[in-house]
Amino acid sequence: GQQLNQSPQSMFIQEGEDVSMNCTSSSIFNTWLWYKQDPGEGPVLLIALYKAGELTSNGRLTAQFGITRKDSFLNISASIPSDVGIYFCAGQNYGGSQGNLIFGKGTKLSVKP
Amino acid sequence: NAGVTQTPKFRILKIGQSMTLQCAQDMNHNYMYWYRQDPGMGLKLIYYSVGAGITDKGEVPNGYNVSRSTTEDFPLRLELAAPSQTSVYFCASGPRLGTFEQFFGPGTRLTVL
């Protein structure tokens, strides 16, 4: 099945640093979602994007829907220890079944205090 | 609201045994989903439902069955457990047409020995 290419696979950063991660697809997407998963928990929705070029913030998190509709970016500013976890992008492409999302493999974020 | 709840949290099965993973949501969402998550991988869709009485296969349906008799409940059935079904299973639900956001339960960790 189709998968999104999410990078980087993992990141080790110092507390206070900014973080950037991205997701790319070979096909056009009409929705991009970003989730965070803590160990032993289900993914939690962080940001949803519905229009090409859209830039949306949620506290220290900012995500963008790429103009080409084939990519999305997530930035975290001034990281803190509780940002640790796995971040997943998810998207739906044109022609996909209503509500069916395709997930990336995740970016594992580690923050050193 | 409790959101999406899943039981059990952990389970060990022997090869060939059967079991049902329970999922319930109290948000009156029409859409419900079952995913599996293998180590280091994103989520793969097993089955989904767009409303009571309506279910359809996702990307990896083999070895599983579902039913949706009510809006709230969406159980996943494993008939003949195999080691390949060792995984973490997540149930999710989503609102009506026009949005693709999905809200996840805490997961069921299943081991088949």
Interface residues (C-beta under 8 A of the other chain):
Chain A: G1 Q3 L4 Q6 T31 L33 Y35 G40 E41 G42 P43 V44 L45 A48 F88 A90 Q92 S97 Q98 G99 N100 L101 F103 G104 K105 G106
Chain B: V4 Y31 Y33 G40 M41 G42 L43 K44 L45 Y48 V50 D56 G58 E59 F90 A92 G94 L97 T99 F100 E101 Q102 F103 F104 G105 P106 G107
